[in-house]
Amino acid sequence: MIRSIFSLILASFLLAGVPVYAAVTPAQDDIESEKAEIRDPVTILISIDGFRPDYLERGITPNLGALAASGIYGPMRPSFPSKTFPNHWTLVTGKTPDHHGIVGNTMEDAARPGEVFKMATQDPFWWNQAEPIWITAEKQGIRSATMFWPGSEVDFNGLRPADWWPFNQKLSNDRRINAVVDWMRRPANIRPHLVTLYFDTVDTAGHYFGPAPGEKLHAAITAVDSEIGRLKQQLDSMGQPANFVIVSDHGMTETSPERVILLERIMARDQYHLVEDGNYVGIEPLEDNEDAVRAAFLRPHEHMECWDRENIPAHFAYGKNPRVPSIFCLVESGWVGLQDVPEWMTGIGGGHGYDHRDADMMAFFLANGPAIEADGQLPLFDNIDIYSLVARLAGIAPQASDGDLAPFEPSLRPRK
């Protein structure tokens, strides 16, 4: 069944003209030539979207487990809100969502009335409040390549990664790995020194089936673990040292149709403008209706608390950016606030976007490579610090950020 599904996907790629990389076994002479070359380490930043730290403890990730055992790892606090796009942009800019401008998966900006940022938006206007690490690398003559990452397709004043692929969720994980391996087989002058790689399948499984141990979630986890192991083996076979930084953007908690806050019961939908609903709710009052909307939403609610943007509690470090909705409601972990309950929400699933301090929202971190000591589990730190680590490993002079290198400094080997 799996083989037939992959065959259908492959056929669809070929018909659509999408580049598909086949696994190629190099000739023995090529392997010996690759091994003979003295290669500088490549820094590979990998995101496993939605990977909770405790997934490492379920006995189904031998490759990640081996990397953790000979490196550093542990839980990592995401930025608020614990959503995909805000946190992926934090990981590559070192700035909180308030400072880098990607404040949600969906957002609006008064400077662009009538426009809505969605996860497919590539207009630089939405992204240019902070510079991602691959653009900084390119400016400094360090070649970068992105096998997917939110924002990696965006043009920054004519600059992009030297190599990048437009995001295609249908592109299988093994094809993503093959593309990275192909990059590393290049001659030194066109070989990337910084690579990003993104896997979405664990997050997708977590949303549909929830984070509890289960066959389908575990199949997604083991598949990604296997691909990362294959990448490591392929790089080792060609004598290519690599510093891996493997992260997730957030955790996952169980949701249920039994835990839904219907916004219609708070106020009729035609009385306000909904920016985003779900694990948090963003609202803009309609003209001449602000007092009524504020009265309806800012009063106490079961399983949800709402604030004016300027009154969002300081520990969230959120609300200074004008793209944050005027009224922001945080839903209790495991609950959802919705105008309409989607048809697919019929049983136990998973969600994120809640309080970033919640244990279920914790993200995953692992680093391994020639620059990393085998220091085991690190104390909890914030994901704004990852940018500094990646910059250090890749030899990039970083931009100013909200994080620093402090959590990792004891585990970094001296530069040669």
Residue, then its C-alpha position, 0 to 999 in steps of 0.5 A: m500500500i505504501r509503495s503504491i502511494f509513493s508511486l502515485i505521488l512520484a507520477s504526479f510530480l513527473l506530470a507536474g514538472v516538479p523536480v524529483y531526485a532519485a537515489v543514486t549510488p555513486a561509483q567507487d572511484d567517486i566515493e574514494s575521491e570524495k573521501a580524499e578531499i578535506r572538507d570543512p564542516v557544513t551546518i545543517l539546521i533541521s526542523i521537525d515541525g511539531f516534534r515534542p521533546d518526549y517523543l525522543e523517549r518513546g524508543i522509536t528514534p534510534n538515529l536521533g537518540a544516537l545523535a543526542a547521546s553524543g551531543i547536546y539535547g533537551p526541551m526548548r521554550p518556544s516563543f509566543p504564540s507557539k505557532t509554526f510561522p512565528n517560531h520558524w522565523t524566530l529560529v532563523t532571526g533570533k528575534t521574538p515575533d513582536h520584533h521580527g513581525i511574523v506574529g501569527n500564521t494569519m495576520e493583518d497590517a493596517a499599512r496594507p488594508g484588505e490584505v491578509f498574510k497567509m502561510a503561502t504569502q511571499d511578499p517581502f513586505w510581511w517578512n522584512q522586519a528581520e533578516p534571516i540567517w541565510i541572507t546574512a550568510e550570503k552577504q558575508g560570502i557564505r553559501s546557503a541552501t534551503m530545502f524548505w523553511p518558512g520564509s526561505e522563498v522570499d526575495f530580500n532586496g534581490l537576495r535569496p539563498a544560493d539554492w532554494w526550493p519552493f515549498n511543496q508539501k507533496l515532496s516526500n521526505d526522502r526526496r528532500i534528503n536526496a536534494v541535500v545530499d546532492w548539494m553536498r556532492r558538489p565541488a567546494n566552490i559551489r557547495p553550501h556551508l549552511v543548509t536548512l531542512y524542514f519536515d512537516t509530517v510529524d506535525t500533520a500526524g499530531h494534528y490529526f491523531g493527537p500526541a499520545p502514543g499511537e501507530k500513525l503518529h509513531a509511523a511519522i516519527t520513525a520515518v523522519d528519524s530514519e531519513i535523518g539517519r540516512l542523511k548522516q550515513q550519506l554524509d559520513s560515506m563521503g567524508q563530509p563532517a556536519n554540525f547538526v542543529i535539530v529543532s522543532d517549532h513547538g509541541m502539541t497537546e490533545t484537543s477534542p470536539e468536547r472542548v470548544i468555545l463557540l465565539e458566536r455565543i459571546m457575540a454575533r459574528d457580524q459585530y466584529h472582524l475575526v483575524e484568526d481563531g483556534n488555539y488563540v483568537g484575534i479580533e478587530p472591532l468594526e467601526d463605531n462598535e469598539d466599546a461593545v466588542r471590548a465589553a463582550f470579549l474582555r469580560p471573564h470567560e471560562h477557558m479563555e482570557c482576553w486582553d487589549r493588545e497593549n495589556i497582554p501580560a509582559h511574560f508573553a513578550y507580545g503585543k507591541n507589534p501593531r500586527v497583533p490584533s487589537i483584542f487578543c484571547l488566549v484559550e486554555s490549553g487543550w481547548v479551541g475558540l472557533q466561529d465554526v467547528p470544522e468538519w474534520m474535528t470529530g475526535i481526538g486530535g492535537g493543537h498548539g498555539y497556547d501559552h508557550r510556558d505550558a509543558d506540552m508546548m515545549a519544543f525539541f532541541l538537539a545539536n551534534g557534530p565536530a564542534i559540539e561536546a557530548d554534554g547530554q541534556l541542557p537546562l531549559f532555554d528559549n528558542i531565540d538563542i538558536y540563531s546565535l548557535v547556528a551563526r557560530l557553527a556556520g562562521i557567520a557574524p550574526q545580526a543583533s538579536d534577542g538571544d545569545l550563545a550562553p546556553f551552548e558555550p560550555s558545550l562548544r569546542p574551541r575553533k580550530 
